[in-house]
Amino acid sequence: MTESVIGDIDDVLPAEPNGELVHWMEPRPLTVGPTGISLATAAAFALGAVATVAVLGLMHWLGPQRRVAIPRWARRHRA
């Protein structure tokens, strides 16, 4: 290829990235240590457990009203 063709291709192609990010895209340094990760995991587990108990309680509370039924065999032998 001639020098002019290579120059024309360089004008059309975008500039190669140099690996730098825009200043607002720079990743923040990780400031949470092992204690913070452990606390977040424990809090997530506790929140899940509380939510599960709340849903089960609501299902019981909002469920159909049930009467205590005495089995037929118990009614026959009752005085």
C-alpha positions as CSV (number, residue, x, y, z in Angstrom):
1,M,0.0,0.0,0.0
2,T,1.1,3.5,-0.7
3,E,1.6,6.1,2.0
4,S,-1.4,8.1,0.8
5,V,-3.8,5.1,1.1
6,I,-2.6,4.4,4.7
7,G,-3.1,8.1,5.5
8,D,-6.6,8.0,4.1
9,I,-7.5,5.0,6.2
10,D,-6.1,6.7,9.3
11,D,-8.4,9.7,8.7
12,V,-11.5,7.5,8.5
13,L,-10.8,5.2,11.5
14,P,-11.5,6.5,15.0
15,A,-8.6,7.1,17.3
16,E,-7.5,4.1,19.2
17,P,-8.6,4.1,22.8
18,N,-5.8,4.6,25.3
19,G,-7.5,2.7,28.2
20,E,-8.5,5.8,30.1
21,L,-12.1,6.3,31.1
22,V,-14.1,9.5,31.2
23,H,-13.7,11.1,34.6
24,W,-17.3,10.4,35.6
25,M,-16.9,6.7,34.6
26,E,-13.9,6.1,36.8
27,P,-14.5,3.2,39.2
28,R,-14.5,4.2,42.8
29,P,-12.2,2.3,45.1
30,L,-13.8,-0.4,47.2
31,T,-14.2,0.9,50.7
32,V,-16.2,-2.0,52.2
33,G,-14.0,-4.4,54.1
34,P,-14.7,-8.0,55.1
35,T,-16.7,-6.8,58.1
36,G,-19.0,-4.7,55.9
37,I,-19.6,-7.7,53.5
38,S,-20.4,-10.0,56.5
39,L,-22.8,-7.4,57.9
40,A,-24.5,-7.0,54.6
41,T,-24.9,-10.7,54.1
42,A,-26.3,-11.1,57.6
43,A,-28.7,-8.3,57.1
44,A,-29.9,-9.7,53.8
45,F,-30.5,-13.1,55.5
46,A,-32.3,-11.5,58.4
47,L,-34.5,-9.5,56.0
48,G,-35.3,-12.6,54.0
49,A,-36.2,-14.5,57.2
50,V,-38.5,-11.7,58.5
51,A,-40.2,-11.4,55.1
52,T,-40.8,-15.2,55.0
53,V,-42.3,-15.2,58.5
54,A,-44.4,-12.2,57.6
55,V,-45.8,-13.8,54.4
56,L,-46.5,-17.1,56.3
57,G,-48.3,-15.1,59.0
58,L,-50.4,-13.2,56.5
59,M,-51.3,-16.4,54.7
60,H,-52.5,-17.9,58.0
61,W,-54.3,-14.7,59.0
62,L,-56.0,-14.1,55.7
63,G,-56.7,-17.8,55.1
64,P,-60.2,-19.4,55.2
65,Q,-61.8,-19.7,58.6
66,R,-61.7,-23.2,59.8
67,R,-63.9,-24.8,62.4
68,V,-62.6,-27.6,64.6
69,A,-64.2,-30.7,63.3
70,I,-64.7,-33.7,65.5
71,P,-64.2,-37.0,63.6
72,R,-67.2,-39.2,63.2
73,W,-65.7,-42.0,65.2
74,A,-65.2,-39.7,68.1
75,R,-68.8,-38.5,68.0
76,R,-70.2,-42.0,68.2
77,H,-68.2,-42.9,71.4
78,R,-68.9,-39.6,73.1
79,A,-71.4,-39.6,75.9
